């Protein structure tokens, strides 16, 4: 999978919804376990996905 940037749009229990930056359709949000994201992430944070890892973007 190619590198992409996401915004964390919501957290529901132990799962998070990520939306690709530049995308406006909520139907295309990605549903992912919080355990796969960096510790301490919160709604509104930007994340970079590359090589099966998510890293925070400043």
DOKEZA-830553 format. One record per atom (N, C-alpha, C, O): atom name; x, z, y. Coordinates in nm, 3 decimals, decimal comma. Last residue first. Example, Ala and Ser with C-alpha at 12.3 -4.5 7.8 and 13.67 -1.06 7.14 Angstrom:
BEGIN
<site = N; east = 1,285; up = 0,708; north = -0,225>
<site = CA; east = 1,367; up = 0,714; north = -0,106>
<site = C; east = 1,290; up = 0,787; north = 0,003>
<site = O; east = 1,341; up = 0,804; north = 0,114>
<site = N; east = 1,319; up = 0,780; north = -0,569>
<site = CA; east = 1,230; up = 0,780; north = -0,450>
<site = C; east = 1,320; up = 0,780; north = -0,330>
<site = O; east = 1,424; up = 0,846; north = -0,332>
END
This chain:
BEGIN
<site = N; east = 0,328; up = 1,244; north = 1,651>
<site = CA; east = 0,322; up = 1,313; north = 1,781>
<site = C; east = 0,257; up = 1,225; north = 1,884>
<site = O; east = 0,243; up = 1,265; north = 1,999>
<site = N; east = 0,195; up = 1,253; north = 1,335>
<site = CA; east = 0,243; up = 1,166; north = 1,440>
<site = C; east = 0,225; up = 1,240; north = 1,572>
<site = O; east = 0,117; up = 1,293; north = 1,600>
<site = N; east = 0,270; up = 1,388; north = 1,009>
<site = CA; east = 0,208; up = 1,398; north = 1,142>
<site = C; east = 0,274; up = 1,304; north = 1,242>
<site = O; east = 0,394; up = 1,278; north = 1,234>
<site = N; east = 0,245; up = 1,191; north = 0,711>
<site = CA; east = 0,326; up = 1,271; north = 0,802>
<site = C; east = 0,258; up = 1,274; north = 0,939>
<site = O; east = 0,196; up = 1,176; north = 0,980>
<site = N; east = 0,175; up = 1,141; north = 0,373>
<site = CA; east = 0,119; up = 1,149; north = 0,509>
<site = C; east = 0,208; up = 1,237; north = 0,593>
<site = O; east = 0,244; up = 1,347; north = 0,551>
<site = N; east = 0,285; up = 0,920; north = 0,115>
<site = CA; east = 0,297; up = 1,047; north = 0,187>
<site = C; east = 0,237; up = 1,033; north = 0,328>
<site = O; east = 0,247; up = 0,929; north = 0,392>
<site = N; east = 0,320; up = 0,677; north = -0,016>
<site = CA; east = 0,237; up = 0,780; north = -0,078>
<site = C; east = 0,248; up = 0,917; north = -0,012>
<site = O; east = 0,224; up = 1,019; north = -0,077>
<site = N; east = 0,460; up = 0,518; north = 0,176>
<site = CA; east = 0,522; up = 0,559; north = 0,049>
<site = C; east = 0,453; up = 0,680; north = -0,012>
<site = O; east = 0,519; up = 0,774; north = -0,056>
<site = N; east = 0,278; up = 0,637; north = 0,453>
<site = CA; east = 0,379; up = 0,544; north = 0,402>
<site = C; east = 0,440; up = 0,601; north = 0,277>
<site = O; east = 0,470; up = 0,721; north = 0,271>
<site = N; east = 0,075; up = 0,712; north = 0,720>
<site = CA; east = 0,081; up = 0,701; north = 0,575>
<site = C; east = 0,184; up = 0,596; north = 0,536>
<site = O; east = 0,178; up = 0,481; north = 0,581>
<site = N; east = 0,056; up = 0,942; north = 0,978>
<site = CA; east = 0,115; up = 0,815; north = 0,937>
<site = C; east = 0,125; up = 0,818; north = 0,785>
<site = O; east = 0,177; up = 0,914; north = 0,727>
<site = N; east = -0,204; up = 1,089; north = 1,173>
<site = CA; east = -0,117; up = 1,091; north = 1,055>
<site = C; east = -0,068; up = 0,950; north = 1,025>
<site = O; east = -0,140; up = 0,852; north = 1,043>
<site = N; east = -0,325; up = 1,299; north = 1,429>
<site = CA; east = -0,289; up = 1,163; north = 1,387>
<site = C; east = -0,187; up = 1,174; north = 1,274>
<site = O; east = -0,096; up = 1,256; north = 1,279>
<site = N; east = -0,599; up = 1,530; north = 1,460>
<site = CA; east = -0,456; up = 1,501; north = 1,438>
<site = C; east = -0,437; up = 1,357; north = 1,391>
<site = O; east = -0,523; up = 1,301; north = 1,323>
<site = N; east = -0,869; up = 1,568; north = 1,460>
<site = CA; east = -0,810; up = 1,505; north = 1,577>
<site = C; east = -0,664; up = 1,471; north = 1,561>
<site = O; east = -0,609; up = 1,392; north = 1,639>
<site = N; east = -0,867; up = 1,864; north = 1,271>
<site = CA; east = -0,945; up = 1,751; north = 1,321>
<site = C; east = -0,883; up = 1,699; north = 1,451>
<site = O; east = -0,849; up = 1,777; north = 1,540>
<site = N; east = -0,537; up = 1,943; north = 1,147>
<site = CA; east = -0,670; up = 1,978; north = 1,195>
<site = C; east = -0,738; up = 1,852; north = 1,248>
<site = O; east = -0,675; up = 1,748; north = 1,266>
<site = N; east = -0,277; up = 2,068; north = 0,930>
<site = CA; east = -0,345; up = 1,960; north = 1,000>
<site = C; east = -0,486; up = 2,003; north = 1,039>
<site = O; east = -0,546; up = 2,087; north = 0,973>
<site = N; east = -0,142; up = 2,264; north = 0,784>
<site = CA; east = -0,176; up = 2,292; north = 0,923>
<site = C; east = -0,243; up = 2,179; north = 0,998>
<site = O; east = -0,265; up = 2,190; north = 1,118>
<site = N; east = 0,062; up = 2,062; north = 0,571>
<site = CA; east = 0,001; up = 2,192; north = 0,604>
<site = C; east = -0,029; up = 2,203; north = 0,753>
<site = O; east = 0,048; up = 2,157; north = 0,837>
<site = N; east = -0,025; up = 1,715; north = 0,520>
<site = CA; east = 0,070; up = 1,818; north = 0,562>
<site = C; east = -0,002; up = 1,949; north = 0,596>
<site = O; east = -0,116; up = 1,946; north = 0,644>
<site = N; east = -0,236; up = 1,634; north = 0,232>
<site = CA; east = -0,198; up = 1,622; north = 0,373>
<site = C; east = -0,100; up = 1,732; north = 0,411>
<site = O; east = -0,091; up = 1,833; north = 0,341>
<site = N; east = -0,320; up = 1,691; north = -0,016>
<site = CA; east = -0,231; up = 1,575; north = -0,003>
<site = C; east = -0,181; up = 1,555; north = 0,139>
<site = O; east = -0,096; up = 1,470; north = 0,165>
<site = N; east = -0,502; up = 1,894; north = 0,012>
<site = CA; east = -0,374; up = 1,927; north = -0,051>
<site = C; east = -0,274; up = 1,813; north = -0,039>
<site = O; east = -0,153; up = 1,836; north = -0,052>
<site = N; east = -0,736; up = 1,775; north = 0,098>
<site = CA; east = -0,648; up = 1,837; north = 0,199>
<site = C; east = -0,510; up = 1,868; north = 0,141>
<site = O; east = -0,411; up = 1,869; north = 0,215>
<site = N; east = -0,819; up = 1,465; north = -0,050>
<site = CA; east = -0,800; up = 1,608; north = -0,068>
<site = C; east = -0,702; up = 1,661; north = 0,038>
<site = O; east = -0,599; up = 1,599; north = 0,065>
<site = N; east = -1,015; up = 1,222; north = 0,130>
<site = CA; east = -0,892; up = 1,262; north = 0,062>
<site = C; east = -0,881; up = 1,414; north = 0,055>
<site = O; east = -0,930; up = 1,484; north = 0,143>
<site = N; east = -1,175; up = 0,934; north = 0,216>
<site = CA; east = -1,203; up = 1,070; north = 0,172>
<site = C; east = -1,085; up = 1,115; north = 0,088>
<site = O; east = -1,056; up = 1,054; north = -0,015>
<site = N; east = -1,166; up = 0,719; north = 0,490>
<site = CA; east = -1,105; up = 0,752; north = 0,362>
<site = C; east = -1,131; up = 0,901; north = 0,336>
<site = O; east = -1,110; up = 0,985; north = 0,424>
<site = N; east = -1,416; up = 0,513; north = 0,647>
<site = CA; east = -1,334; up = 0,634; north = 0,642>
<site = C; east = -1,283; up = 0,659; north = 0,500>
<site = O; east = -1,350; up = 0,624; north = 0,402>
<site = N; east = -1,590; up = 0,305; north = 0,672>
<site = CA; east = -1,457; up = 0,272; north = 0,619>
<site = C; east = -1,363; up = 0,393; north = 0,617>
<site = O; east = -1,244; up = 0,378; north = 0,588>
<site = N; east = -1,812; up = 0,398; north = 0,799>
<site = CA; east = -1,827; up = 0,359; north = 0,659>
<site = C; east = -1,691; up = 0,331; north = 0,593>
<site = O; east = -1,681; up = 0,332; north = 0,471>
<site = N; east = -1,751; up = 0,424; north = 1,068>
<site = CA; east = -1,736; up = 0,542; north = 0,981>
<site = C; east = -1,751; up = 0,511; north = 0,833>
<site = O; east = -1,707; up = 0,589; north = 0,749>
<site = N; east = -1,579; up = 0,189; north = 1,248>
<site = CA; east = -1,686; up = 0,200; north = 1,149>
<site = C; east = -1,664; up = 0,321; north = 1,058>
<site = O; east = -1,569; up = 0,322; north = 0,979>
<site = N; east = -1,359; up = 0,154; north = 1,407>
<site = CA; east = -1,470; up = 0,232; north = 1,463>
<site = C; east = -1,584; up = 0,255; north = 1,364>
<site = O; east = -1,675; up = 0,332; north = 1,392>
<site = N; east = -1,005; up = 0,150; north = 1,407>
<site = CA; east = -1,130; up = 0,124; north = 1,333>
<site = C; east = -1,241; up = 0,210; north = 1,392>
<site = O; east = -1,219; up = 0,327; north = 1,424>
<site = N; east = -0,789; up = 0,243; north = 1,540>
<site = CA; east = -0,838; up = 0,113; north = 1,580>
<site = C; east = -0,968; up = 0,075; north = 1,511>
<site = O; east = -1,034; up = -0,021; north = 1,551>
<site = N; east = -0,661; up = 0,413; north = 1,265>
<site = CA; east = -0,658; up = 0,399; north = 1,411>
<site = C; east = -0,696; up = 0,256; north = 1,446>
<site = O; east = -0,642; up = 0,160; north = 1,390>
<site = N; east = -0,877; up = 0,493; north = 0,999>
<site = CA; east = -0,764; up = 0,413; north = 1,046>
<site = C; east = -0,773; up = 0,397; north = 1,197>
<site = O; east = -0,881; up = 0,370; north = 1,251>
<site = N; east = -0,973; up = 0,819; north = 0,939>
<site = CA; east = -1,015; up = 0,689; north = 0,991>
<site = C; east = -0,893; up = 0,617; north = 1,042>
<site = O; east = -0,814; up = 0,672; north = 1,120>
<site = N; east = -1,038; up = 1,054; north = 0,683>
<site = CA; east = -0,940; up = 0,989; north = 0,770>
<site = C; east = -0,995; up = 0,854; north = 0,812>
<site = O; east = -1,055; up = 0,783; north = 0,731>
<site = N; east = -1,175; up = 1,358; north = 0,596>
<site = CA; east = -1,205; up = 1,217; north = 0,621>
<site = C; east = -1,103; up = 1,165; north = 0,720>
<site = O; east = -1,083; up = 1,222; north = 0,827>
<site = N; east = -1,086; up = 1,593; north = 0,341>
<site = CA; east = -1,081; up = 1,545; north = 0,479>
<site = C; east = -1,120; up = 1,398; north = 0,483>
<site = O; east = -1,102; up = 1,324; north = 0,386>
<site = N; east = -1,166; up = 1,888; north = 0,146>
<site = CA; east = -1,147; up = 1,744; north = 0,162>
<site = C; east = -1,150; up = 1,706; north = 0,309>
<site = O; east = -1,209; up = 1,776; north = 0,392>
<site = N; east = -1,252; up = 2,140; north = 0,096>
<site = CA; east = -1,114; up = 2,109; north = 0,061>
<site = C; east = -1,081; up = 1,961; north = 0,076>
<site = O; east = -0,980; up = 1,914; north = 0,024>
<site = N; east = -1,485; up = 2,139; north = 0,348>
<site = CA; east = -1,432; up = 2,217; north = 0,235>
<site = C; east = -1,286; up = 2,187; north = 0,214>
<site = O; east = -1,204; up = 2,206; north = 0,304>
<site = N; east = -1,429; up = 1,881; north = 0,534>
<site = CA; east = -1,544; up = 1,937; north = 0,463>
<site = C; east = -1,494; up = 2,008; north = 0,339>
<site = O; east = -1,464; up = 1,945; north = 0,237>
<site = N; east = -1,324; up = 1,766; north = 0,841>
<site = CA; east = -1,284; up = 1,841; north = 0,723>
<site = C; east = -1,410; up = 1,903; north = 0,664>
<site = O; east = -1,487; up = 1,968; north = 0,734>
<site = N; east = -1,275; up = 1,455; north = 1,019>
<site = CA; east = -1,353; up = 1,574; north = 0,982>
<site = C; east = -1,295; up = 1,637; north = 0,856>
<site = O; east = -1,226; up = 1,572; north = 0,777>
<site = N; east = -1,074; up = 1,280; north = 1,108>
<site = CA; east = -1,200; up = 1,287; north = 1,182>
<site = C; east = -1,288; up = 1,405; north = 1,143>
<site = O; east = -1,368; up = 1,451; north = 1,225>
<site = N; east = -0,750; up = 1,218; north = 1,165>
<site = CA; east = -0,832; up = 1,306; north = 1,083>
<site = C; east = -0,962; up = 1,330; north = 1,160>
<site = O; east = -0,960; up = 1,393; north = 1,265>
<site = N; east = -0,649; up = 0,886; north = 1,194>
<site = CA; east = -0,691; up = 1,006; north = 1,266>
<site = C; east = -0,775; up = 1,088; north = 1,171>
<site = O; east = -0,862; up = 1,034; north = 1,103>
<site = N; east = -0,363; up = 0,695; north = 1,077>
<site = CA; east = -0,500; up = 0,745; north = 1,067>
<site = C; east = -0,522; up = 0,861; north = 1,165>
<site = O; east = -0,427; up = 0,923; north = 1,212>
<site = N; east = -0,170; up = 0,407; north = 1,012>
<site = CA; east = -0,189; up = 0,528; north = 1,090>
<site = C; east = -0,337; up = 0,564; north = 1,090>
<site = O; east = -0,425; up = 0,478; north = 1,101>
<site = N; east = 0,016; up = 0,276; north = 0,731>
<site = CA; east = -0,100; up = 0,277; north = 0,821>
<site = C; east = -0,102; up = 0,408; north = 0,897>
<site = O; east = -0,045; up = 0,508; north = 0,853>
<site = N; east = 0,212; up = 0,063; north = 0,519>
<site = CA; east = 0,203; up = 0,177; north = 0,611>
<site = C; east = 0,083; up = 0,162; north = 0,705>
<site = O; east = 0,053; up = 0,053; north = 0,753>
<site = N; east = 0,050; up = -0,075; north = 0,222>
<site = CA; east = 0,128; up = -0,088; north = 0,346>
<site = C; east = 0,114; up = 0,037; north = 0,433>
<site = O; east = 0,015; up = 0,109; north = 0,422>
<site = N; east = 0,085; up = 0,000; north = -0,118>
<site = CA; east = 0,000; up = 0,000; north = 0,000>
<site = C; east = 0,089; up = 0,000; north = 0,124>
<site = O; east = 0,191; up = 0,068; north = 0,128>
END
